[in-house]
């Protein structure tokens, strides 16, 4: 596997219309630009109070589009080759690489001293870290499989994800088909992460 190209866009023009579904088109406005994500800051309730949104803010969303080449270096034809791409947000802290911008379904950011909120939730498409677009389909259900790769053949797959502009400088791509994006899975660490960090566009 080789990641040969990465592009960032603020619309869906890089995508093949044949593979663009309603979920993708719902992420853009009337002008064709990707809509911003709303970050909600929530104060968790207790036994005698309800959770409440104490503030909100808008953050730009971008499309990250990667070209990945799968080459059969063996001498036998490969069939039903599963492919998958996760974008993991990794930051260096105190000399160690750590997951940052936790999965937005958990918490987009951590409160600081004096903050009244306890959890920040990304309500945009960028809250989903798994690939949201791919242009090669196969297998019984016609999803993210390559039907076959002959010996010496290379099959090119394009994948895409929505991210916030604030996350661009922390992006690493995992092509592991077993692990998730919110932690360092052993299988992903063995395979390695691809550094695709971009300039922050918050």
Secondary structure, 3 states (H helix, E strand, C coil): CEEEEEEEECECCCCCHHHCCHHHHCCECCCCEECCEEEEEEECCCCCCCCEEEEEEEECEEEEEEEEEEECCCCCCEEEEECCCEEEEEEEECCEEEECCCCCCCCCCCCCCCCCCCEEEECCHHHCCECCEECCCECCCCECEEEEECCCCEEEEEEEEEEEHHHHHHEEEECCCCCCCCCCCHHHHHHCCEECCCCCCC
